Amino acid sequence: MLITHAHGDHLGNAIQLCSSSSTEVVAIHEIQQYLLAKGVPNVTGMNIGGTYVTKGIKVTMVQAMHSSSIQEGNEIIYGGDAAGFVLTLEDGTIIYHAGDTGLFGDMALIGELYTPHVAILPIGNHYVMGPREAAHATRLIGPKVVIPMHYGSFPVLTGTVDEFRKELATLGVEVEVAELSPGEVYTCPD
């Protein structure tokens, strides 16, 4: 389980899911320490720029532009920096999960260094980048496939896949947009 940041819609029920299982959790150091203190037994901490290999998958933690905190009652606990992940699978497929983020110029370096086949990008607006910014991010990263995420789950997340497609067309970015329904699985073509 990869955790990009500590907000409740991402850290979610990781404690309940992983406290009595062998599921490995990978997160930034501060979230690792928090989860270990809560009794989660198998947590690997990382930091931005680091790479870790587990079960044949290479996991590189990269920058994201977002906040990260845990709310327990009236207390706000610092959750370390927000992050994204670049995953290199055993078959060589490279996936960039941007996490919750705004647009930043170093996405071009992520594209240059890792050349992801698939980019998973937020498009919702308000808490993350919107369709326009996500189209620019797609241009900077240069994936073959982009999977829009983090939209429509809260009323303020108003960005849509149709708007995202229009923004891509405006920029002249040709990319497959894989629009998934909750629970749907995407399989990379050979």
C-alpha positions as CSV (number, residue, x, y, z in Angstrom):
1,M,0.0,0.0,0.0
2,L,1.5,3.4,-1.0
3,I,0.4,6.4,0.9
4,T,1.0,9.8,-0.8
5,H,0.1,12.0,2.1
6,A,-1.7,12.0,5.5
7,H,-5.1,13.5,4.7
8,G,-8.0,11.3,5.7
9,D,-9.2,10.5,2.2
10,H,-5.7,9.0,1.5
11,L,-4.5,7.6,4.8
12,G,-8.1,6.5,5.3
13,N,-8.4,3.1,7.0
14,A,-4.8,2.0,6.5
15,I,-4.5,1.3,10.2
16,Q,-7.5,-1.0,10.3
17,L,-6.5,-2.7,7.0
18,C,-2.9,-3.3,7.9
19,S,-2.7,-3.7,11.7
20,S,-3.2,-7.4,11.6
21,S,-2.0,-8.2,8.1
22,S,1.2,-8.7,6.3
23,T,0.5,-5.9,3.8
24,E,3.5,-3.6,3.5
25,V,2.8,0.1,3.7
26,V,5.2,2.6,2.0
27,A,5.0,6.2,3.0
28,I,7.1,9.2,3.9
29,H,9.0,9.0,7.2
30,E,6.5,11.0,9.3
31,I,3.6,8.8,8.2
32,Q,5.7,5.7,8.8
33,Q,6.4,6.8,12.4
34,Y,2.7,7.6,13.0
35,L,1.6,4.2,11.6
36,L,4.2,2.3,13.6
37,A,3.0,4.1,16.8
38,K,-0.5,3.0,15.9
39,G,0.5,-0.6,15.7
40,V,0.9,-1.1,12.0
41,P,3.7,-3.7,11.9
42,N,5.0,-3.5,8.3
43,V,5.7,0.1,7.3
44,T,8.6,1.3,5.2
45,G,9.5,4.9,5.4
46,M,11.1,6.9,2.6
47,N,11.7,10.4,1.6
48,I,11.4,12.3,-1.7
49,G,14.1,11.3,-4.1
50,G,14.6,7.9,-2.6
51,T,14.1,4.5,-4.3
52,Y,13.1,1.3,-2.6
53,V,12.6,-2.2,-4.2
54,T,10.0,-4.5,-2.8
55,K,8.6,-7.7,-4.3
56,G,10.2,-6.9,-7.6
57,I,8.7,-3.4,-7.9
58,K,10.9,-0.4,-7.8
59,V,9.3,2.5,-5.9
60,T,10.7,6.0,-6.2
61,M,9.2,8.8,-4.1
62,V,8.9,12.1,-6.0
63,Q,7.7,15.6,-5.1
64,A,4.1,16.7,-5.0
65,M,2.8,20.1,-4.2
66,H,0.1,19.6,-1.5
67,S,-0.3,19.7,2.3
68,S,-0.2,16.7,4.5
69,S,-1.7,16.4,8.0
70,I,-3.6,14.1,10.3
71,Q,-6.5,15.3,12.3
72,E,-7.2,13.5,15.6
73,G,-10.1,15.3,17.4
74,N,-9.0,18.9,17.7
75,E,-5.3,18.1,17.1
76,I,-3.6,18.5,13.8
77,I,-0.5,16.3,13.4
78,Y,2.2,17.1,10.8
79,G,2.2,14.3,8.2
80,G,5.5,15.1,6.4
81,D,5.6,16.3,2.8
82,A,3.1,15.1,0.3
83,A,4.6,12.9,-2.4
84,G,4.0,11.1,-5.6
85,F,5.4,7.7,-6.6
86,V,7.1,6.4,-9.8
87,L,6.6,2.6,-10.0
88,T,8.7,0.4,-12.2
89,L,7.1,-3.0,-12.6
90,E,8.9,-6.3,-13.2
91,D,7.9,-6.2,-16.9
92,G,9.4,-2.7,-17.3
93,T,6.1,-0.7,-17.3
94,I,6.6,2.6,-15.5
95,I,3.6,4.3,-13.7
96,Y,3.7,7.8,-12.3
97,H,1.1,8.4,-9.6
98,A,1.2,12.1,-8.9
99,G,-0.7,12.0,-5.6
100,D,-2.7,15.1,-4.7
101,T,-0.8,17.9,-6.3
102,G,-0.8,21.2,-8.1
103,L,1.1,21.7,-11.3
104,F,4.9,22.2,-11.0
105,G,7.6,22.6,-13.6
106,D,9.7,19.7,-12.3
107,M,7.1,17.3,-13.7
108,A,9.1,17.7,-16.9
109,L,12.1,16.1,-15.0
110,I,9.9,13.2,-13.8
111,G,9.0,12.7,-17.5
112,E,12.6,13.0,-18.6
113,L,14.2,10.8,-15.8
114,Y,11.5,8.0,-15.6
115,T,9.6,8.2,-18.9
116,P,6.4,6.9,-17.5
117,H,4.1,4.9,-19.7
118,V,1.1,5.8,-17.5
119,A,0.5,8.9,-15.5
120,I,-2.3,9.1,-12.9
121,L,-3.1,12.8,-12.4
122,P,-5.7,14.7,-10.3
123,I,-8.1,16.9,-12.3
124,G,-10.7,17.9,-9.7
125,N,-9.7,21.5,-9.0
126,H,-10.0,23.3,-5.6
127,Y,-7.8,20.9,-3.5
128,V,-5.7,19.7,-6.5
129,M,-4.9,20.9,-10.0
130,G,-7.8,21.2,-12.4
131,P,-8.2,20.0,-16.0
132,R,-6.2,22.9,-17.5
133,E,-3.3,22.4,-15.2
134,A,-3.5,18.6,-15.6
135,A,-3.3,19.0,-19.4
136,H,-0.1,21.0,-18.9
137,A,1.2,18.4,-16.6
138,T,0.5,15.7,-19.2
139,R,2.5,17.7,-21.8
140,L,5.4,18.0,-19.4
141,I,5.4,14.3,-18.4
142,G,4.8,12.9,-21.9
143,P,3.0,9.6,-20.9
144,K,1.3,7.3,-23.5
145,V,-1.7,7.0,-21.2
146,V,-3.2,9.3,-18.5
147,I,-5.7,8.2,-15.9
148,P,-7.6,11.1,-14.4
149,M,-8.2,10.9,-10.7
150,H,-9.4,12.9,-7.7
151,Y,-12.5,14.4,-9.2
152,G,-16.2,14.2,-8.5
153,S,-15.8,12.7,-5.0
154,F,-16.6,15.9,-3.2
155,P,-18.9,18.7,-4.4
156,V,-16.0,21.2,-4.7
157,L,-14.0,18.9,-7.0
158,T,-15.6,20.2,-10.1
159,G,-13.1,19.2,-12.8
160,T,-14.4,16.7,-15.3
161,V,-12.8,14.3,-17.8
162,D,-14.5,16.1,-20.7
163,E,-12.9,19.4,-19.6
164,F,-9.6,17.6,-19.3
165,R,-9.9,16.2,-22.8
166,K,-10.7,19.7,-24.2
167,E,-7.7,21.2,-22.5
168,L,-5.5,18.4,-23.9
169,A,-6.8,19.1,-27.4
170,T,-6.2,22.9,-26.9
171,L,-2.6,22.1,-26.2
172,G,-2.3,19.6,-29.0
173,V,-1.4,16.8,-26.6
174,E,-2.1,13.4,-28.0
175,V,-2.5,10.8,-25.3
176,E,-4.9,8.0,-24.4
177,V,-7.2,9.2,-21.6
178,A,-8.3,6.1,-19.6
179,E,-11.5,7.2,-17.8
180,L,-12.1,4.6,-15.1
181,S,-15.1,4.0,-12.9
182,P,-14.6,3.3,-9.2
183,G,-13.2,-0.3,-8.9
184,E,-12.5,-0.6,-12.6
185,V,-9.1,-2.0,-13.5
186,Y,-6.8,-0.6,-16.3
187,T,-4.6,-3.1,-18.1
188,C,-1.6,-1.6,-20.1
189,P,-1.6,-2.8,-23.7
190,D,1.4,-5.0,-24.7
